[in-house]
Amino acid sequence: MKAFHCDICGSLVFFENFRCLKCNHALGFLPDLIDLSTIDSAGNGLYRALAPEARLRLYKPCANTQQYQICNWLIPIEDLNTFCAACRLNVVIPDLTISENIELWRQLEAAKRRMIYTLLRLNISTEGAPDQSRSPLRFRFMTDAADGKSVMTGHDNGMITINLAEADPAERERRRVSLREPFRTLLGHMRHEVAHFYWGEVVENTRYLEPFRNLFGDERQGYVTSLQNYYRQGAPSDWRTRHVSAYAASHPWEDWAETSAHYFHISDTVETAASFGVALRPKHPDAQAMTADPKSIPDLNTPFPKILEQWLPLTFALNELNRGMGLPDLYPFALSSVAIEKLSFVHEVLRHPGRN
């Protein structure tokens, strides 16, 4: 995530902001330029974007901005959609006549927009290929049925379903503990499920399929049986030598999704650190391995080992900062050489997709 600044007063502003906290000028995110811009009213419900690259282009607000104040993304005036590039991906949203659902939905949308931001930065499409029977990426945000039937978070042929209960911190923590997960966040869910979608986009039926099987395993092994075995028996005792998480050991598809989610975590955090000028220069002469300067990574096309050189020292420092506040580790994982090889594969595939 880049650091953004108000185009009027120069103050730091944040991705979710509707207004500059210093000068109170209105803000809007421009997905076509991947920039958070200060905006002026242009009349007739339109806005003029003041970011230099926008060149005073006209935009209109997303329908979810007008009705629910839940989205700060804008739509180019020539685009006939009433929803922005992120909100138009929704197929089902919660029942908003239930007041508590609005805040939970707001949190889901915030996580989703951060995920879509990453996809924009990677320049990969959400629209599949209907002519090749590949469905687009879409979202359903749902609540458990009145009869008690639970909504399962997951991905199916482009459709990502997320249970609204995941936006409740207490419920999410209960599930994290019961499922023995060290790390469970809304953004993590988005990244994991979106990764399932992109397996079909950038691995299946491409030149990467055989290399994927050589590295992650053969995805044709029984998926349901594999998950049943995982939940009954747990991960193999040596999972840390091959996977980023215990759950990644359950099936090659889950290994891809977990590894890709970690790749999104890493690339986004390194970009954020670089944008804020974060650097590590430990004074101890034996701590040179802790040196990092994320600004040395010009963009996400950088070879993954270079990105990892910045990431690992950052995790050590950030984990210690969290411990100093009495919080859990920001990144409670250790990456084996095999897991790093898989992360490098994800980087290669997402940066250089290629279909046969």
Summary of the structure (lengths in Angstrom):
residues: 356
radius of gyration: 21.1
end to end distance: 32.3
largest distance: 63.5
contacts: 1040
relative contact order: 0.08
helix: 46%
strand: 15%
